[in-house]
């Protein structure tokens, strides 16, 4: 029988992250562009598609920034949990 290779999960995590970045950028751009096309057809204008394309690009960039910030930001300690831990430490020390 052939040996099974261990699957490196970090590769799959990286691919998932890249896919999420792409989707978070593409979806707002497409939605706003199609909304611009719809408004231009109804109103008989030709500039809403350009304006809403850039609005979608800004929204997508903001989504990616928030997502990247959340990934690389160090988790902050919750003040209530720190207080609870201090209380637990005090009670165990007195016993």
C-alpha atoms as one frame of an Amber mdcrd trajectory, in Angstrom:
protein
   0.000   0.000   0.000   1.102   3.534  -0.710   1.863   5.836   2.164  -0.396
   8.820   2.528   1.339  12.157   2.693   0.494  14.504   5.520  -1.539  17.419
   4.304  -0.131  20.797   5.224  -3.141  22.739   6.468  -1.305  26.065   6.286
  -1.402  25.852   2.493  -5.171  25.443   2.531  -5.527  28.305   5.010  -3.466
  30.557   2.746  -5.533  29.608  -0.313  -8.747  30.239   1.599  -7.471  33.624
   2.705  -6.548  34.575  -0.865  -9.998  33.492  -2.051 -11.669  35.563   0.669
  -9.614  38.625  -0.258 -10.603  38.222  -3.893 -14.276  37.779  -3.149 -14.303
  40.702  -0.734 -12.948  42.900  -3.516 -14.891  41.551  -6.514 -18.405  41.307
  -5.060 -18.863  45.009  -4.147 -17.370  46.101  -7.468 -19.722  43.891  -9.485
 -22.767  44.793  -7.417 -22.163  48.517  -7.699 -21.269  48.299 -11.396 -24.474
  46.427 -12.219 -26.453  48.919 -10.129 -24.799  51.712 -12.118 -25.697  50.023
 -15.409 -29.297  49.638 -14.222 -29.550  53.290 -13.162 -27.953  54.460 -16.421
 -30.478  52.483 -18.479 -33.439  53.801 -16.487 -32.239  57.405 -16.355 -30.665
  57.544 -19.824 -27.333  58.735 -18.456 -23.829  57.337 -18.817 -21.897  58.315
 -15.734 -23.473  56.344 -12.847 -21.676  53.153 -13.810 -18.303  54.889 -13.468
 -19.159  56.548 -10.165 -20.591  53.386  -8.621 -17.673  51.298  -9.914 -15.302
  53.447  -7.866 -17.645  53.332  -4.864 -17.579  49.526  -5.098 -13.777  49.534
  -5.383 -13.479  51.705  -2.282 -15.916  49.464  -0.386 -13.978  46.359  -1.453
 -10.702  47.908  -0.383 -12.220  48.800   2.964 -13.438  45.209   3.395  -9.962
  43.862   2.701  -8.366  46.366   5.078 -10.720  45.377   7.897 -10.169  41.695
   7.240  -6.374  42.020   7.146  -6.404  44.178  10.254  -8.436  41.543  12.072
  -6.027  38.799  11.035  -2.825  40.555  12.020  -4.067  42.425  15.069  -3.102
  40.932  18.402  -6.115  39.832  20.441  -6.794  42.211  23.313  -7.585  40.918
  26.757 -11.126  41.441  27.859 -11.273  43.545  31.016 -14.011  41.438  32.574
 -12.119  38.213  32.019  -8.997  39.752  33.555 -10.992  40.777  36.624 -12.470
  37.316  36.901  -9.008  35.780  36.677  -7.742  38.121  39.410 -10.655  37.160
  41.648  -9.998  33.462  41.074  -6.302  33.957  41.892  -7.163  35.800  45.109
  -9.543  33.106  46.290  -7.085  30.314  45.596  -4.278  32.159  47.415  -6.363
  32.646  50.579  -7.299  28.977  50.842
